[in-house]
Amino acid sequence: MQSVSFDSAENIWSSNQTPALFPKDDSVGQIIFEVLQRQPKKIAQISATENTVLTREELLTNSMRIASYLRNLGLKQTDIVGIAARNTTHICSVVYACFFNGIAYHALNWKGQQTTIEKLFTITKPRIIFCDGDEYEKIKAATEQLQVRIITMRNHVEGSIKIEELLRTPIEENFSPARLENGNDQNLAILSSSGTTGLPKAVTVRNTHGYFNDCFSVTSDDIMFTNSTFDWMTGLMRSIICGAFGAMSVIATADFDRAYVLSILEKYKVTWFFFASGQLAQMVNCVEFDKTDLSSLRRILYGGGPCSVENQKQFRSKVQKGAMNFFYSMSEITGYGCINFHFDEKINAVGRVTTGFQLKIINEHGKALGANEVGEVCHRSNQYWAGYYGDPAETSKMQDKDLWFHSGDLGYVDEDGFLYIVDRKKEMLKYINFKYYPREIEELIAKMPGVADVCAFGIFSDEYGDEAAAVVVKMPGTQITAQDVVEYVQQHEQSKHLHLHAGVIIVDDLKRLPNGKTDRKANKAHFLKLKN
């Protein structure tokens, strides 16, 4: 097990430091630049949807050409490059070009509404934006006040600059990555918060070697895949880990489709797979799951929300021992706060605190709690965080004066130092005088035979308060009715405040955020629409 110590006086769990893998002053861009020069003919990237293949030499050349283009425009390290694009063939070269120049990119999800894109890009004011031609008009309208240059990655439209034009840019003589003006405390990227509690925030992440922590087993023979785009930490992590360790990346422009993703895992013999825990439920309840060969997978990193034990066990049955790694993190802390490397011994734990981090659980008064006591999950690292871009008020809510990040998640740490997540602090519901959390109901319904996935929430009643309700996805070929679910909960749960007083609806799939997480607000709205 990971080496973790516990300070019983302060009630803080800490992970011991591991030897540095790279020179401490090297930037992420410098590290990737040097690795891409080795074995130049080795395949670096395959696009499953665009049927393209790039060698390390080609990926490096494309990245240097785009970096040279940005230098020719006079972009400085204080400028921002915008991205709102799918995982197309050349988007990784855009990201590496930013790394090489010491310029932070700000990525938004291409599915975002025009008003959201306008608000967020108005905060960071990018000088240039890379998007797909599919969203060109939306991006143009959202940024008309910024006088920004727009580059399209595919499906080019009149008025846009094609990425192919940038790829013809002569490479600057004696090209080398820029030295970071502010060292490795400088921003590497600006990501998007999930937006589960309102407008997504612009989350800064720094040029830290923390990305490489607990990646000790990555080799140049590994093949990585994630459906995440560059606005999510997993999309950023894939590009950094593949670049720094020389692993091959498989990409796809398509939305997450469980059958298609399973086919990618088998066809390309993927060894490392990053995905949202909600997508695990979709895959195991896909008719293609049983006949898909997943034996190549040796590291599966999933997180971002709850996942039923039953679904995790089903996925575990298809992969080798040690492959399942439930993790816990936030974009704000840059890296993985906890990873479970011991699935078979600690099912449903999100793991122990990782290298460079400390962990504590606090009560509503801020007091640190001991083992097996439920409270808010807090992390701290020795890394600098610049905060939410342009939003000091929200930054101070997330990170306190002692540099602890407050997650808003409730959880507890067991006697072996493994963290378990209970629910979101803000999602606590109250029926008459009884407090409860949606996850309590979800975990019960998930055990019902024939249930593939579930999202629970409260429907307010003047008389009783928050009456529990649920949206349920049934497994293919099963015959489950809404009343069956209501009765199952009544029969298996004595506490009446957890009964589904507001009802149930059966749907084909849950409403999800672009990163695959369950969108509780959207599922509740869908429930109310159908019920009314």
Secondary structure, 3 states (H helix, E strand, C coil): CCCEEEECCCCEEEECCCCCCCCCCCCHHHHHHHHHCCCCCCEEEEECCCCEEEEHHHHHHHHHHHHHHHHHCCCCCCCEEEEECCCCCCHHHHHHHHHHHCCEEEECCCCCCHHHHHHHHHHHCCCEEEECHHHHHHHHHHCCCCCCEEEECCCCCCCCEEHHHHCCCCCCCCCCCCCCCCHHHCEEEEEECCCCCCCCCEEEEECCHHHHCCCCCCCCCCEEEECCCCCCHHHHHHHHHHHHHCCEEEECCCCCCHHHHHHHHHHCCCCEEEEEHHHHHHHHCCCCCCCCCCCCCCEEEEECCCCCHHHHHHHHCCCCCCCEEEEECCHHHCCCCEECCCCCCCCCCCEEECCCEEEEEECCCCCECCCCCCEEEEEEECCCCCCECCCHHHHHHHECCCCCEEEEEEEEECCCCCEEEEEEHHHCEEECCEEECHHHHHHHHHCCCCEEEEEEEEEEECCCEEEEEEEEEECCCCCCCHHHHHHHHHHHCCCHHHCCCCEEEEECCCCECCCCCECHHHHHHHHHHHHC
